[in-house]
């Protein structure tokens, strides 16, 4: 308790003014390698810029004048040579192929998406007139009648057609029409 009653301000304040730390001599900063700037690869933006320059060379002066930079990288867009463009396009195609392979090889994704909508499409063409739009309830009733299923299953079928883009909703109305037809 005696520490609590003592006045802190009456004590001598500590100072680091007299403290000296000597630098170690074994540090060899002069042997450090300079940082090399990594050149970023040619991207879609650079390819588009190069093609635009071929059409209108004044674009380069405009970009220099206003010191414009890429929104994506924050650096000035590069001019690419034709060989660089070909190499970058090949790399992009290869990347797309790898992405497509990964989508195919994912087993869970195949179950979520129907592979073939031809049955749904042919059913929708039988149910919906070509140049007319009808309500959701009427489509569900026609589905029940055509396929001999209950109300819940017919609603699931309706939603599957809507998600697959086989039928399309007319602006926020409760009317739907067949894709590729003109609703009236």
Z-matrix of the N, CA and C atoms (Angstrom, degrees):
N
C 1 1.440
C 2 1.514 1 112.57
N 3 1.274 2 114.90 1 -21.46
C 4 1.458 3 117.94 2 -178.92
C 5 1.523 4 110.88 3 -67.62
N 6 1.327 5 116.77 4 -27.89
C 7 1.463 6 119.06 5 178.60
C 8 1.517 7 111.23 6 -69.39
N 9 1.284 8 115.97 7 -33.34
C 10 1.459 9 119.31 8 -179.44
C 11 1.521 10 111.78 9 -70.53
N 12 1.296 11 115.70 10 -32.01
C 13 1.462 12 118.41 11 -177.10
C 14 1.524 13 112.47 12 -83.15
N 15 1.318 14 118.48 13 -14.81
C 16 1.462 15 120.33 14 -178.53
C 17 1.514 16 110.14 15 -75.15
N 18 1.273 17 115.85 16 150.08
C 19 1.459 18 121.11 17 -179.62
C 20 1.526 19 109.85 18 -87.77
N 21 1.298 20 115.54 19 124.07
C 22 1.458 21 120.46 20 -178.23
C 23 1.523 22 110.36 21 -72.38
N 24 1.287 23 117.92 22 -33.01
C 25 1.458 24 121.42 23 -176.64
C 26 1.530 25 112.25 24 -69.63
N 27 1.307 26 117.29 25 -22.86
C 28 1.455 27 119.05 26 -179.85
C 29 1.528 28 112.03 27 -80.55
N 30 1.312 29 118.14 28 -12.24
C 31 1.456 30 122.04 29 179.67
C 32 1.521 31 110.63 30 -78.99
N 33 1.289 32 116.24 31 158.05
C 34 1.457 33 121.75 32 178.98
C 35 1.524 34 109.43 33 -74.26
N 36 1.308 35 117.23 34 132.69
C 37 1.460 36 121.98 35 -179.74
C 38 1.517 37 109.52 36 -81.74
N 39 1.317 38 114.58 37 142.53
C 40 1.461 39 119.89 38 179.13
C 41 1.526 40 109.78 39 -84.88
N 42 1.308 41 115.55 40 147.94
C 43 1.446 42 120.43 41 -179.63
C 44 1.524 43 109.29 42 -136.26
N 45 1.302 44 116.44 43 144.41
C 46 1.462 45 121.46 44 177.04
C 47 1.525 46 110.87 45 -98.71
N 48 1.319 47 115.78 46 10.97
C 49 1.454 48 120.90 47 -177.87
C 50 1.536 49 111.91 48 -61.18
N 51 1.298 50 117.67 49 -38.27
C 52 1.459 51 121.05 50 -177.05
C 53 1.523 52 113.08 51 -88.67
N 54 1.312 53 117.62 52 -8.54
C 55 1.471 54 120.19 53 -178.00
C 56 1.522 55 109.39 54 -75.44
N 57 1.314 56 116.03 55 131.87
C 58 1.463 57 120.96 56 179.67
C 59 1.521 58 108.42 57 -128.29
N 60 1.314 59 115.27 58 132.90
C 61 1.457 60 121.13 59 177.23
C 62 1.516 61 106.94 60 -118.22
N 63 1.292 62 115.46 61 124.14
C 64 1.460 63 119.28 62 -179.51
C 65 1.522 64 109.87 63 -86.81
N 66 1.298 65 115.30 64 139.19
C 67 1.461 66 120.65 65 179.42
C 68 1.517 67 109.71 66 -73.87
N 69 1.313 68 116.61 67 137.79
C 70 1.467 69 117.98 68 178.35
C 71 1.530 70 110.49 69 -68.28
N 72 1.292 71 116.30 70 140.84
C 73 1.461 72 121.04 71 -176.36
C 74 1.523 73 112.91 72 -83.22
N 75 1.320 74 116.70 73 -14.65
C 76 1.462 75 118.26 74 -176.14
C 77 1.532 76 112.70 75 -79.40
N 78 1.292 77 116.13 76 -4.89
C 79 1.462 78 118.31 77 176.00
C 80 1.518 79 109.33 78 -71.42
N 81 1.278 80 115.89 79 124.10
C 82 1.458 81 119.67 80 -179.21
C 83 1.529 82 108.61 81 -115.95
N 84 1.293 83 116.40 82 82.54
C 85 1.451 84 120.60 83 -179.81
C 86 1.517 85 112.06 84 -73.14
N 87 1.322 86 115.81 85 -24.25
C 88 1.457 87 118.37 86 -178.66
C 89 1.528 88 111.59 87 -71.61
N 90 1.333 89 118.95 88 -17.20
C 91 1.464 90 121.76 89 178.94
C 92 1.525 91 112.86 90 -89.22
N 93 1.303 92 117.67 91 -4.66
C 94 1.463 93 120.63 92 -178.05
C 95 1.525 94 110.31 93 -68.61
N 96 1.325 95 115.11 94 141.32
C 97 1.467 96 119.91 95 178.55
C 98 1.519 97 109.42 96 -78.67
N 99 1.324 98 116.86 97 140.40
C 100 1.463 99 118.23 98 177.98
C 101 1.540 100 110.02 99 -69.06
N 102 1.300 101 115.49 100 149.27
C 103 1.457 102 120.78 101 -179.86
C 104 1.521 103 108.42 102 -72.14
N 105 1.326 104 114.64 103 127.74
C 106 1.459 105 119.26 104 179.38
C 107 1.519 106 108.88 105 -91.70
N 108 1.301 107 115.14 106 134.02
C 109 1.450 108 119.57 107 179.55
C 110 1.530 109 108.48 108 -76.25
N 111 1.310 110 115.31 109 126.66
C 112 1.455 111 120.56 110 179.99
C 113 1.524 112 108.03 111 -86.04
N 114 1.303 113 114.56 112 127.08
C 115 1.452 114 118.97 113 -179.80
C 116 1.517 115 109.02 114 -83.17
N 117 1.325 116 115.90 115 126.79
C 118 1.461 117 118.72 116 -178.38
C 119 1.528 118 109.93 117 -73.85
N 120 1.314 119 116.91 118 148.78
C 121 1.458 120 120.07 119 -178.07
C 122 1.532 121 111.89 120 -71.56
N 123 1.314 122 115.37 121 161.78
C 124 1.462 123 121.47 122 178.03
C 125 1.519 124 107.83 123 -70.16
N 126 1.320 125 116.49 124 130.57
C 127 1.458 126 121.36 125 -179.84
C 128 1.515 127 111.44 126 -115.46
N 129 1.313 128 114.93 127 -177.17
C 130 1.467 129 121.00 128 -179.72
C 131 1.525 130 111.24 129 -61.93
N 132 1.335 131 115.92 130 -36.44
C 133 1.452 132 120.75 131 179.12
C 134 1.534 133 111.36 132 -62.37
N 135 1.331 134 116.25 133 -42.32
C 136 1.463 135 121.34 134 -179.71
C 137 1.534 136 110.84 135 -67.07
N 138 1.316 137 115.76 136 -39.45
C 139 1.472 138 120.14 137 179.04
C 140 1.531 139 109.72 138 -64.09
N 141 1.335 140 116.53 139 -45.63
C 142 1.469 141 120.27 140 179.67
C 143 1.532 142 110.48 141 -63.30
N 144 1.333 143 116.73 142 -40.77
C 145 1.463 144 121.26 143 179.31
C 146 1.525 145 110.51 144 -62.04
N 147 1.320 146 117.15 145 -43.97
C 148 1.466 147 121.26 146 -179.90
C 149 1.524 148 110.67 147 -62.98
N 150 1.317 149 116.75 148 -41.35
C 151 1.475 150 119.83 149 178.87
C 152 1.526 151 111.19 150 -67.08
N 153 1.332 152 116.71 151 -37.04
C 154 1.470 153 119.84 152 176.56
C 155 1.527 154 111.27 153 -65.51
N 156 1.335 155 116.99 154 -37.26
C 157 1.462 156 120.39 155 177.48
C 158 1.523 157 111.79 156 -64.00
N 159 1.330 158 116.51 157 -33.78
C 160 1.461 159 119.61 158 177.76
C 161 1.521 160 110.57 159 -65.79
N 162 1.323 161 117.14 160 -33.90
C 163 1.457 162 121.20 161 179.34
C 164 1.524 163 111.17 162 -78.89
N 165 1.347 164 116.33 163 -43.63
C 166 1.451 165 120.36 164 -176.45
C 167 1.531 166 109.81 165 -139.91
N 168 1.338 167 118.50 166 95.51
C 169 1.462 168 122.06 167 -176.94
C 170 1.530 169 114.78 168 -65.74
N 171 1.320 170 118.15 169 -16.59
C 172 1.458 171 121.62 170 -179.74
C 173 1.532 172 110.57 171 -67.88
N 174 1.314 173 116.59 172 -20.08
C 175 1.462 174 121.82 173 179.52
C 176 1.537 175 111.32 174 -58.47
N 177 1.313 176 116.90 175 -35.12
C 178 1.460 177 121.25 176 179.62
C 179 1.533 178 110.79 177 -63.84
N 180 1.318 179 116.98 178 -42.62
C 181 1.466 180 121.02 179 178.97
C 182 1.523 181 110.32 180 -66.22
N 183 1.318 182 116.98 181 -37.85
C 184 1.459 183 121.66 182 178.45
C 185 1.537 184 110.59 183 -62.51
N 186 1.305 185 116.59 184 -45.11
C 187 1.462 186 120.93 185 180.00
C 188 1.517 187 110.94 186 -66.29
N 189 1.339 188 117.65 187 -38.73
C 190 1.474 189 120.83 188 176.40
C 191 1.526 190 111.84 189 -66.00
N 192 1.326 191 116.30 190 -41.59
C 193 1.461 192 120.99 191 -177.39
C 194 1.526 193 111.40 192 -62.89
N 195 1.325 194 116.29 193 -45.70
C 196 1.461 195 120.10 194 -176.61
C 197 1.533 196 112.76 195 -93.55
N 198 1.338 197 116.35 196 2.82
C 199 1.451 198 122.19 197 178.07
C 200 1.539 199 110.89 198 51.87
N 201 1.331 200 115.24 199 51.21
C 202 1.455 201 121.12 200 -177.72
C 203 1.525 202 110.74 201 -79.57
N 204 1.330 203 116.07 202 145.74
C 205 1.461 204 121.76 203 -179.88
C 206 1.522 205 109.41 204 -129.17
N 207 1.313 206 114.85 205 166.80
C 208 1.455 207 121.44 206 177.98
C 209 1.519 208 109.84 207 -70.69
N 210 1.299 209 116.31 208 138.55
C 211 1.460 210 120.50 209 177.92
C 212 1.524 211 110.18 210 -69.95
N 213 1.316 212 116.25 211 -31.56
C 214 1.462 213 121.18 212 -176.73
C 215 1.523 214 111.98 213 -76.78
N 216 1.327 215 118.22 214 -45.08
C 217 1.461 216 121.19 215 -173.55
C 218 1.527 217 113.74 216 -103.48
N 219 1.323 218 118.00 217 -23.37
C 220 1.456 219 120.63 218 -176.53
C 221 1.517 220 112.63 219 81.06
N 222 1.323 221 117.92 220 5.19
C 223 1.461 222 123.08 221 178.53
C 224 1.522 223 108.88 222 -112.45
N 225 1.335 224 115.01 223 165.58
C 226 1.460 225 119.46 224 177.06
C 227 1.526 226 109.31 225 -66.82
N 228 1.316 227 117.01 226 141.45
C 229 1.455 228 121.61 227 179.45
C 230 1.520 229 108.37 228 -69.62
N 231 1.346 230 116.00 229 138.97
C 232 1.462 231 120.74 230 -175.79
C 233 1.523 232 111.29 231 -91.33
N 234 1.331 233 113.89 232 149.63
C 235 1.458 234 119.87 233 169.50
C 236 1.520 235 106.61 234 -86.19
N 237 1.307 236 116.31 235 133.86
C 238 1.461 237 120.16 236 -176.35
C 239 1.529 238 109.72 237 -112.76
N 240 1.318 239 115.34 238 144.92
C 241 1.461 240 119.27 239 175.14
C 242 1.525 241 108.64 240 -79.82
N 243 1.316 242 116.12 241 164.98
C 244 1.466 243 119.39 242 -177.89
C 245 1.522 244 111.55 243 -63.47
N 246 1.333 245 117.97 244 -34.98
C 247 1.469 246 119.46 245 178.40
C 248 1.529 247 110.69 246 -69.30
N 249 1.352 248 117.10 247 -36.99
C 250 1.460 249 120.26 248 175.95
C 251 1.527 250 111.42 249 -63.60
N 252 1.338 251 115.50 250 -40.00
C 253 1.467 252 120.47 251 179.34
C 254 1.519 253 110.07 252 -63.18
N 255 1.336 254 116.80 253 -45.90
C 256 1.466 255 120.43 254 180.00
C 257 1.529 256 110.84 255 -61.53
N 258 1.314 257 116.70 256 -43.82
C 259 1.473 258 120.87 257 179.27
C 260 1.524 259 110.79 258 -62.88
N 261 1.325 260 117.46 259 -45.26
C 262 1.460 261 121.23 260 -179.10
C 263 1.526 262 111.02 261 -64.67
N 264 1.345 263 116.60 262 -39.64
C 265 1.460 264 119.45 263 179.23
C 266 1.530 265 111.13 264 -66.30
N 267 1.336 266 117.51 265 -38.20
C 268 1.461 267 120.51 266 176.24
C 269 1.526 268 110.66 267 -62.67
N 270 1.335 269 115.98 268 -43.48
C 271 1.466 270 120.09 269 178.79
C 272 1.523 271 111.11 270 -62.27
N 273 1.331 272 117.07 271 -40.77
C 274 1.465 273 120.57 272 179.33
C 275 1.525 274 110.64 273 -65.41
N 276 1.363 275 116.10 274 -41.17
C 277 1.469 276 119.16 275 177.72
C 278 1.520 277 111.07 276 -62.64
N 279 1.335 278 116.80 277 -42.62
C 280 1.460 279 120.48 278 178.56
C 281 1.523 280 111.00 279 -62.93
N 282 1.311 281 116.34 280 -41.25
C 283 1.458 282 120.17 281 178.56
C 284 1.526 283 110.64 282 -62.76
N 285 1.336 284 116.76 283 -42.61
C 286 1.463 285 120.50 284 177.54
C 287 1.523 286 111.39 285 -61.72
N 288 1.343 287 116.67 286 -41.50
C 289 1.457 288 120.28 287 178.62
C 290 1.532 289 111.05 288 -62.64
N 291 1.325 290 116.52 289 -41.71
C 292 1.464 291 120.05 290 178.44
C 293 1.523 292 110.16 291 -63.86
N 294 1.340 293 116.82 292 -43.23
C 295 1.462 294 120.23 293 178.14
C 296 1.519 295 111.19 294 -61.39
N 297 1.341 296 116.50 295 -41.26
C 298 1.467 297 120.04 296 178.86
C 299 1.518 298 110.93 297 -64.64
N 300 1.338 299 116.86 298 -40.65
C 301 1.467 300 119.90 299 178.33
C 302 1.522 301 110.86 300 -62.83
N 303 1.325 302 116.66 301 -40.76
C 304 1.465 303 120.00 302 179.43
C 305 1.515 304 110.77 303 -63.36
N 306 1.339 305 117.31 304 -38.10
C 307 1.461 306 120.12 305 178.07
C 308 1.526 307 110.67 306 -65.50
N 309 1.328 308 116.97 307 -38.74
C 310 1.458 309 120.68 308 -179.37
C 311 1.525 310 110.57 309 -69.15
N 312 1.335 311 116.36 310 -38.14
C 313 1.456 312 120.34 311 -174.84
C 314 1.521 313 114.06 312 -79.83
N 315 1.316 314 119.23 313 -8.62
C 316 1.462 315 120.82 314 178.25
C 317 1.523 316 108.72 315 -78.65
N 318 1.325 317 118.41 316 111.87
C 319 1.454 318 119.93 317 -175.27
C 320 1.525 319 113.78 318 -69.33
N 321 1.302 320 119.68 319 -33.63
C 322 1.466 321 121.84 320 -177.89
C 323 1.508 322 112.94 321 -69.64
N 324 1.312 323 117.63 322 -30.91
C 325 1.453 324 121.50 323 -177.76
C 326 1.518 325 111.68 324 -69.17
N 327 1.319 326 117.72 325 -33.30
C 328 1.461 327 120.85 326 -178.11
C 329 1.523 328 110.88 327 -65.63
N 330 1.317 329 117.58 328 -30.60
C 331 1.451 330 120.20 329 -179.94
C 332 1.520 331 111.96 330 -74.65
N 333 1.312 332 117.82 331 -28.16
C 334 1.451 333 121.25 332 -177.34
C 335 1.522 334 112.80 333 -75.39
N 336 1.335 335 116.98 334 -35.82
C 337 1.454 336 120.86 335 -175.82
C 338 1.530 337 109.98 336 -105.77
N 339 1.327 338 117.20 337 130.49
C 340 1.459 339 117.55 338 174.66
C 341 1.521 340 109.52 339 -70.02
N 342 1.328 341 116.51 340 134.98
C 343 1.458 342 120.57 341 -176.69
C 344 1.522 343 111.49 342 -75.72
N 345 1.334 344 116.23 343 -35.74
C 346 1.451 345 119.34 344 -174.04
C 347 1.524 346 108.71 345 -129.83
N 348 1.308 347 117.01 346 118.87
C 349 1.456 348 121.54 347 179.69
C 350 1.518 349 111.82 348 -98.79
N 351 1.314 350 117.25 349 14.85
C 352 1.463 351 119.26 350 -176.10
C 353 1.519 352 111.99 351 -65.08
N 354 1.344 353 117.67 352 -36.34
C 355 1.466 354 119.49 353 178.52
C 356 1.521 355 110.76 354 -67.39
N 357 1.331 356 115.95 355 -43.82
C 358 1.469 357 119.41 356 177.38
C 359 1.519 358 111.03 357 -63.19
N 360 1.311 359 115.96 358 -41.67
C 361 1.464 360 120.84 359 -178.90
C 362 1.526 361 111.38 360 -64.14
N 363 1.334 362 117.06 361 -45.01
C 364 1.470 363 119.18 362 179.76
C 365 1.526 364 111.04 363 -66.82
N 366 1.328 365 117.78 364 -36.12
C 367 1.458 366 121.28 365 176.59
C 368 1.526 367 110.52 366 -64.53
N 369 1.327 368 117.01 367 -43.25
C 370 1.464 369 120.94 368 178.92
C 371 1.522 370 111.17 369 -64.26
N 372 1.318 371 117.80 370 -37.02
C 373 1.461 372 120.37 371 178.85
C 374 1.520 373 111.41 372 -67.77
N 375 1.339 374 117.15 373 -31.96
C 376 1.466 375 119.58 374 176.87
C 377 1.525 376 111.04 375 -73.87
N 378 1.341 377 117.31 376 -32.82
C 379 1.464 378 121.16 377 -175.59
C 380 1.520 379 114.05 378 -82.75
N 381 1.327 380 117.17 379 -37.82
C 382 1.458 381 121.43 380 -173.71
C 383 1.518 382 111.34 381 -103.21
N 384 1.321 383 117.08 382 132.48
C 385 1.464 384 119.12 383 174.37
C 386 1.529 385 110.08 384 -68.52
N 387 1.308 386 117.34 385 152.01
C 388 1.456 387 122.36 386 -173.20
C 389 1.509 388 115.28 387 -60.75
N 390 1.319 389 118.90 388 -43.12
C 391 1.464 390 120.40 389 -173.80
C 392 1.519 391 110.93 390 -120.21
N 393 1.315 392 116.80 391 46.28
C 394 1.454 393 120.10 392 -179.23
C 395 1.516 394 109.52 393 -145.57
N 396 1.301 395 116.96 394 152.56
C 397 1.460 396 120.74 395 174.87
C 398 1.525 397 107.91 396 -116.48
N 399 1.329 398 115.99 397 139.92
C 400 1.459 399 119.90 398 -178.09
C 401 1.525 400 109.61 399 -132.05
N 402 1.315 401 115.78 400 165.53
C 403 1.461 402 120.78 401 -174.37
C 404 1.525 403 111.14 402 -76.96
N 405 1.326 404 114.44 403 164.23
C 406 1.459 405 121.89 404 179.63
C 407 1.521 406 110.42 405 -62.14
N 408 1.324 407 116.64 406 -44.05
C 409 1.461 408 120.97 407 -178.65
C 410 1.522 409 111.48 408 -61.66
N 411 1.322 410 116.34 409 -39.34
C 412 1.462 411 120.01 410 -179.95
C 413 1.534 412 110.96 411 -69.09
N 414 1.328 413 117.50 412 -38.08
C 415 1.472 414 120.94 413 177.20
C 416 1.529 415 109.76 414 -64.07
N 417 1.333 416 116.61 415 -42.51
C 418 1.460 417 120.37 416 -179.93
C 419 1.527 418 110.27 417 -65.31
N 420 1.325 419 116.95 418 -40.75
C 421 1.472 420 120.53 419 177.78
C 422 1.531 421 110.23 420 -62.96
N 423 1.331 422 117.08 421 -42.43
C 424 1.473 423 119.90 422 178.44
C 425 1.531 424 111.12 423 -65.65
N 426 1.329 425 116.31 424 -37.47
C 427 1.468 426 120.26 425 176.80
C 428 1.534 427 110.61 426 -61.75
N 429 1.327 428 116.18 427 -44.79
C 430 1.460 429 120.33 428 179.16
C 431 1.522 430 110.57 429 -60.52
N 432 1.316 431 115.39 430 -44.29
C 433 1.467 432 120.92 431 -178.01
C 434 1.524 433 111.75 432 -66.77
N 435 1.328 434 116.51 433 -43.44
C 436 1.474 435 121.41 434 -176.54
C 437 1.525 436 111.95 435 -71.35
N 438 1.323 437 117.24 436 -42.84
C 439 1.461 438 120.34 437 -172.42
C 440 1.528 439 113.69 438 -102.36
N 441 1.324 440 117.74 439 -5.60
C 442 1.470 441 122.52 440 178.83
C 443 1.532 442 111.69 441 59.43
N 444 1.334 443 116.61 442 48.26
C 445 1.458 444 121.96 443 178.21
C 446 1.522 445 109.12 444 -117.92
N 447 1.345 446 116.44 445 168.07
C 448 1.461 447 119.91 446 179.34
C 449 1.532 448 111.08 447 -79.17
N 450 1.330 449 115.70 448 176.15
C 451 1.465 450 122.39 449 -176.39
C 452 1.532 451 112.01 450 -60.16
N 453 1.335 452 117.71 451 -44.69
C 454 1.467 453 121.64 452 -178.21
C 455 1.517 454 112.07 453 -62.42
N 456 1.325 455 116.87 454 -45.12
C 457 1.473 456 120.99 455 179.92
C 458 1.532 457 110.83 456 -66.08
N 459 1.324 458 116.51 457 -36.32
C 460 1.467 459 120.36 458 178.07
C 461 1.531 460 110.45 459 -65.45
N 462 1.341 461 117.43 460 -38.47
C 463 1.467 462 120.65 461 177.56
C 464 1.526 463 110.91 462 -66.34
N 465 1.335 464 117.04 463 -37.94
C 466 1.467 465 120.59 464 176.42
C 467 1.526 466 109.98 465 -62.92
N 468 1.327 467 116.95 466 -43.24
C 469 1.466 468 121.36 467 177.50
C 470 1.518 469 111.70 468 -61.80
N 471 1.336 470 116.40 469 -41.00
C 472 1.467 471 121.00 470 177.60
C 473 1.532 472 110.18 471 -60.97
N 474 1.350 473 116.00 472 -46.49
C 475 1.468 474 120.00 473 179.92
C 476 1.523 475 111.73 474 -63.88
N 477 1.328 476 117.86 475 -36.69
C 478 1.471 477 121.15 476 177.38
C 479 1.523 478 110.30 477 -63.38
N 480 1.327 479 117.55 478 -41.30
C 481 1.473 480 120.98 479 178.37
C 482 1.523 481 110.63 480 -64.89
N 483 1.321 482 115.88 481 -39.82
C 484 1.464 483 120.67 482 -179.62
C 485 1.530 484 110.77 483 -66.54
N 486 1.342 485 117.71 484 -44.82
C 487 1.463 486 121.82 485 179.76
C 488 1.517 487 112.07 486 -66.13
N 489 1.330 488 117.07 487 -34.62
C 490 1.459 489 120.84 488 -179.57
C 491 1.526 490 111.83 489 -77.56
N 492 1.334 491 117.44 490 -9.68
C 493 1.456 492 120.75 491 179.18
C 494 1.512 493 112.80 492 81.39
N 495 1.314 494 117.16 493 16.25
C 496 1.468 495 120.85 494 179.51
C 497 1.521 496 110.14 495 -76.09
N 498 1.334 497 116.25 496 -38.40
C 499 1.456 498 120.30 497 173.37
C 500 1.528 499 108.07 498 -117.50
N 501 1.317 500 115.58 499 150.37
C 502 1.460 501 121.69 500 -173.97
C 503 1.525 502 109.17 501 -128.99
N 504 1.334 503 116.05 502 140.08
C 505 1.461 504 120.86 503 179.80
C 506 1.522 505 110.36 504 -81.71
N 507 1.326 506 116.02 505 139.35
C 508 1.464 507 121.62 506 177.72
C 509 1.518 508 107.85 507 -85.36
N 510 1.307 509 116.90 508 110.87
C 511 1.472 510 126.27 509 177.90
C 512 1.510 511 113.04 510 30.29
N 513 0.981 512 155.62 511 -168.30
C 514 1.446 513 150.22 512 -173.00
C 515 1.531 514 113.66 513 -70.54
N 516 1.300 515 119.13 514 16.56
C 517 1.458 516 121.29 515 176.00
C 518 1.520 517 107.96 516 -83.32
N 519 1.315 518 115.36 517 166.78
C 520 1.463 519 119.81 518 178.42
C 521 1.525 520 109.45 519 -90.67
N 522 1.300 521 117.83 520 37.25
C 523 1.462 522 123.33 521 -179.12
C 524 1.526 523 109.28 522 -116.61
N 525 1.319 524 115.72 523 145.32
C 526 1.469 525 122.14 524 -177.26
C 527 1.520 526 109.03 525 -133.81
N 528 1.342 527 115.43 526 151.36
C 529 1.457 528 119.98 527 178.89
C 530 1.526 529 109.09 528 -139.41
N 531 1.300 530 115.45 529 163.63
C 532 1.459 531 123.31 530 -178.54
C 533 1.521 532 109.65 531 -75.44
N 534 1.333 533 116.12 532 136.62
C 535 1.461 534 120.55 533 179.03
C 536 1.525 535 109.36 534 -60.74
N 537 1.313 536 116.30 535 135.03
C 538 1.459 537 121.35 536 179.19
C 539 1.522 538 112.57 537 92.57
N 540 1.320 539 117.75 538 -8.67
C 541 1.469 540 119.60 539 178.18
C 542 1.514 541 108.99 540 -103.20
N 543 1.311 542 116.14 541 169.76
C 544 1.452 543 121.96 542 178.93
C 545 1.519 544 108.91 543 -107.75
N 546 1.326 545 118.41 544 115.40
C 547 1.477 546 119.63 545 -177.11
C 548 1.516 547 111.64 546 -78.92
N 549 1.320 548 114.89 547 143.60
C 550 1.476 549 120.86 548 175.19
C 551 1.503 550 109.44 549 -130.31
